[in-house]
Amino acid sequence: MPKQEIHAGDIGAAKLYFNVTGHLQPTPTNTMIQNQNNYIQINGTVLSQESIKSLNPEQLNSIESILKTAMLK
């Protein structure tokens, strides 16, 4: 059997064919973030949403006070 060469035009034509026939869908450009993890890390100490939820009101007030003081500097 003779060996067939593949040319760039052949690949482009094949992609166009598959796109038109619906067998190859283009990659979406705007994807929605499904999961987001937010946290603050200071000197190796991680403060996440979960850890904040477990704090009592006094602890939350202390953190809030520290952050407000730091923002003034």
C-alpha positions as CSV (number, residue, x, y, z in Angstrom):
1,M,0.0,0.0,0.0
2,P,1.3,3.5,-0.8
3,K,2.1,5.8,2.0
4,Q,-0.1,8.9,2.1
5,E,1.1,12.3,3.3
6,I,-1.0,14.5,5.5
7,H,-0.9,18.2,4.6
8,A,-2.0,21.2,6.8
9,G,-4.8,21.9,4.3
10,D,-6.1,18.3,4.8
11,I,-6.3,18.8,8.6
12,G,-8.0,22.1,8.2
13,A,-10.6,20.6,5.8
14,A,-11.2,17.7,8.2
15,K,-11.7,20.1,11.2
16,L,-14.1,22.2,9.1
17,Y,-16.0,19.1,8.1
18,F,-16.4,17.8,11.6
19,N,-17.4,21.3,12.9
20,V,-20.1,21.6,10.2
21,T,-21.4,18.1,10.8
22,G,-21.5,18.6,14.5
23,H,-19.0,15.9,15.4
24,L,-16.4,18.3,16.7
25,Q,-17.5,21.2,18.8
26,P,-15.3,24.2,19.2
27,T,-13.8,24.8,22.6
28,P,-15.9,27.3,24.5
29,T,-14.1,30.6,25.2
30,N,-16.0,31.8,28.2
31,T,-16.2,29.1,30.9
32,M,-18.0,29.5,34.2
33,I,-16.1,28.9,37.4
34,Q,-17.8,26.0,39.2
35,N,-15.8,25.9,42.4
36,Q,-13.8,28.7,44.0
37,N,-11.7,28.4,47.1
38,N,-10.9,31.6,48.9
39,Y,-8.6,31.9,51.9
40,I,-6.1,34.2,53.5
41,Q,-2.6,32.9,54.3
42,I,-0.3,34.8,56.7
43,N,3.1,33.3,57.5
44,G,1.8,29.8,56.9
45,T,-1.4,30.2,58.8
46,V,-4.5,29.6,56.6
47,L,-7.7,31.4,57.4
48,S,-10.5,29.9,55.3
49,Q,-14.3,30.4,55.2
50,E,-14.7,27.1,57.2
51,S,-12.3,28.2,59.9
52,I,-14.0,31.6,60.2
53,K,-17.4,30.0,60.6
54,S,-16.2,28.0,63.6
55,L,-15.0,31.1,65.5
56,N,-17.0,32.6,68.3
57,P,-18.0,36.3,68.2
58,E,-15.2,37.4,70.5
59,Q,-12.6,35.8,68.2
60,L,-14.2,37.4,65.1
61,N,-14.1,40.8,66.8
62,S,-10.4,40.4,67.6
63,I,-9.6,39.5,64.0
64,E,-11.7,42.4,62.7
65,S,-9.9,44.8,65.1
66,I,-6.5,43.6,64.0
67,L,-7.4,44.0,60.3
68,K,-8.8,47.5,60.8
69,T,-5.6,48.5,62.6
70,A,-3.5,47.1,59.8
71,M,-5.5,48.9,57.2
72,L,-4.8,52.3,58.9
73,K,-1.0,51.9,58.6
